[in-house]
Amino acid sequence: MYEGLKERATDLGKTASSSDVIYNALRDEIISGHMKAGDSIRQEYIAKVFNVSRIPVREALKRLESQGLSLIHISEPTRPY
Protein backbone atom coordinates (compact mmCIF):
# COMPACT_ATOMS: atom_id res chain seq x y z
CA MET A 1 0.00 0.00 0.00
CA TYR A 2 1.21 3.51 -0.90
CA GLU A 3 4.24 2.07 -2.73
CA GLY A 4 3.88 4.71 -5.46
CA LEU A 5 4.00 7.45 -2.86
CA LYS A 6 7.04 6.00 -1.15
CA GLU A 7 8.93 5.95 -4.46
CA ARG A 8 8.10 9.59 -5.17
CA ALA A 9 8.42 10.88 -1.61
CA THR A 10 10.98 13.53 -0.75
CA ASP A 11 12.13 14.14 2.79
CA LEU A 12 10.66 17.62 3.15
CA GLY A 13 12.41 17.98 6.48
CA LYS A 14 15.65 18.27 4.52
CA THR A 15 14.44 20.88 2.02
CA ALA A 16 14.48 24.63 2.53
CA SER A 17 11.22 26.30 3.43
CA SER A 18 9.85 29.00 1.15
CA SER A 19 10.78 31.67 3.70
CA ASP A 20 14.37 30.29 3.76
CA VAL A 21 14.60 30.48 -0.03
CA ILE A 22 13.25 34.05 -0.06
CA TYR A 23 15.49 35.07 2.85
CA ASN A 24 18.59 33.73 1.08
CA ALA A 25 17.67 35.43 -2.21
CA LEU A 26 17.02 38.81 -0.56
CA ARG A 27 20.14 38.55 1.63
CA ASP A 28 22.26 37.80 -1.44
CA GLU A 29 20.75 40.78 -3.29
CA ILE A 30 21.50 43.08 -0.35
CA ILE A 31 25.03 41.80 0.26
CA SER A 32 25.92 41.92 -3.45
CA GLY A 33 24.78 45.54 -3.63
CA HIS A 34 21.99 44.89 -6.12
CA MET A 35 19.60 46.24 -3.48
CA LYS A 36 20.74 49.52 -1.98
CA ALA A 37 19.98 51.22 1.32
CA GLY A 38 16.61 52.88 1.05
CA ASP A 39 15.29 50.57 -1.66
CA SER A 40 11.74 49.44 -1.06
CA ILE A 41 11.04 45.76 -0.71
CA ARG A 42 7.43 45.24 -1.74
CA GLN A 43 5.93 42.17 -0.08
CA GLU A 44 3.33 41.76 -2.80
CA TYR A 45 5.96 41.82 -5.56
CA ILE A 46 8.29 39.35 -3.82
CA ALA A 47 5.34 37.03 -3.11
CA LYS A 48 4.36 37.15 -6.78
CA VAL A 49 7.91 36.47 -7.98
CA PHE A 50 8.18 33.40 -5.74
CA ASN A 51 4.54 32.37 -6.23
CA VAL A 52 3.80 32.32 -2.50
CA SER A 53 1.58 34.19 -0.07
CA ARG A 54 2.97 37.20 1.80
CA ILE A 55 3.48 35.14 4.97
CA PRO A 56 6.85 33.56 4.00
CA VAL A 57 7.94 36.94 2.62
CA ARG A 58 7.13 38.56 5.96
CA GLU A 59 9.06 35.81 7.78
CA ALA A 60 12.08 36.38 5.54
CA LEU A 61 11.93 40.16 6.08
CA LYS A 62 11.77 39.70 9.85
CA ARG A 63 14.91 37.54 9.71
CA LEU A 64 16.68 40.15 7.60
CA GLU A 65 15.68 42.85 10.06
CA SER A 66 16.91 40.82 13.04
CA GLN A 67 20.32 40.67 11.34
CA GLY A 68 20.36 44.38 10.60
CA LEU A 69 20.03 43.86 6.85
CA SER A 70 16.65 45.54 6.46
CA LEU A 71 14.25 47.78 8.24
CA ILE A 72 10.61 46.83 8.06
CA HIS A 73 8.25 49.70 7.52
CA ILE A 74 4.66 48.69 7.02
CA SER A 75 2.40 51.36 5.67
CA GLU A 76 -1.30 51.17 5.08
CA PRO A 77 -2.32 51.37 1.45
CA THR A 78 -3.94 54.64 0.60
CA ARG A 79 -7.65 54.34 0.05
CA PRO A 80 -9.91 57.05 -1.27
CA TYR A 81 -12.79 57.77 1.09
C-alpha positions as CSV (number, residue, x, y, z in Angstrom):
1,M,0.0,0.0,0.0
2,Y,1.2,3.5,-0.9
3,E,4.2,2.1,-2.7
4,G,3.9,4.7,-5.5
5,L,4.0,7.5,-2.9
6,K,7.0,6.0,-1.2
7,E,8.9,5.9,-4.5
8,R,8.1,9.6,-5.2
9,A,8.4,10.9,-1.6
10,T,11.0,13.5,-0.7
11,D,12.1,14.1,2.8
12,L,10.7,17.6,3.2
13,G,12.4,18.0,6.5
14,K,15.6,18.3,4.5
15,T,14.4,20.9,2.0
16,A,14.5,24.6,2.5
17,S,11.2,26.3,3.4
18,S,9.9,29.0,1.1
19,S,10.8,31.7,3.7
20,D,14.4,30.3,3.8
21,V,14.6,30.5,0.0
22,I,13.2,34.0,-0.1
23,Y,15.5,35.1,2.8
24,N,18.6,33.7,1.1
25,A,17.7,35.4,-2.2
26,L,17.0,38.8,-0.6
27,R,20.1,38.5,1.6
28,D,22.3,37.8,-1.4
29,E,20.8,40.8,-3.3
30,I,21.5,43.1,-0.3
31,I,25.0,41.8,0.3
32,S,25.9,41.9,-3.4
33,G,24.8,45.5,-3.6
34,H,22.0,44.9,-6.1
35,M,19.6,46.2,-3.5
36,K,20.7,49.5,-2.0
37,A,20.0,51.2,1.3
38,G,16.6,52.9,1.1
39,D,15.3,50.6,-1.7
40,S,11.7,49.4,-1.1
41,I,11.0,45.8,-0.7
42,R,7.4,45.2,-1.7
43,Q,5.9,42.2,-0.1
44,E,3.3,41.8,-2.8
45,Y,6.0,41.8,-5.6
46,I,8.3,39.4,-3.8
47,A,5.3,37.0,-3.1
48,K,4.4,37.2,-6.8
49,V,7.9,36.5,-8.0
50,F,8.2,33.4,-5.7
51,N,4.5,32.4,-6.2
52,V,3.8,32.3,-2.5
53,S,1.6,34.2,-0.1
54,R,3.0,37.2,1.8
55,I,3.5,35.1,5.0
56,P,6.8,33.6,4.0
57,V,7.9,36.9,2.6
58,R,7.1,38.6,6.0
59,E,9.1,35.8,7.8
60,A,12.1,36.4,5.5
61,L,11.9,40.2,6.1
62,K,11.8,39.7,9.9
63,R,14.9,37.5,9.7
64,L,16.7,40.2,7.6
65,E,15.7,42.9,10.1
66,S,16.9,40.8,13.0
67,Q,20.3,40.7,11.3
68,G,20.4,44.4,10.6
69,L,20.0,43.9,6.8
70,S,16.7,45.5,6.5
71,L,14.2,47.8,8.2
72,I,10.6,46.8,8.1
73,H,8.3,49.7,7.5
74,I,4.7,48.7,7.0
75,S,2.4,51.4,5.7
76,E,-1.3,51.2,5.1
77,P,-2.3,51.4,1.5
78,T,-3.9,54.6,0.6
79,R,-7.6,54.3,0.0
80,P,-9.9,57.1,-1.3
81,Y,-12.8,57.8,1.1
